[in-house]
Amino acid sequence: MPDLTINIEYLPEIRKAVDVRLTGWGDAKTVPAFQECMNALWDSGYRYFVLDLENLRAFSETFDGYAVNLADRLDPVGGAIVLLRAQPKVAVVLDMLGLWAFFRRAESRAEAIEIVRRMADG
């Protein structure tokens, strides 16, 4: 059965920032766990999310729908989601659906953290 592992690394040097590493499948079966995790982070005051997609094998409509919804909640409060290292299959979905407009994009962890740092300081 496809599953999703979510590893969280807090970024104490950047206020309200967290690094979320996703491994496995981002689909209708795993989106509840993703929602629960992200909502808990939101409720705890986190507003800057680095989502590392390097090991995410799928990014379904349900999964990306929630991510876009979260990005919409973050925008008015100055927060953002930075997508890092999207696998080709995931990037194609984001391209085809025009979803990159909802997220920041980074090619390396250092670049993602710098984007978040600039936003948090701004």
Buried (B, 14 or more C-beta within 10 A) or exposed (E): EEEBEBEEEEBEEBEBBBBBBBBBBBBEBBBEBBBEBBEEBBEEEBBBBBBBBEEBBBBBEBBBBBBBEBBEEBEEEEBBBBBBBBBEEBBEBBEEBEBEEBBBBBEEBEBBBBBBBEBBEE
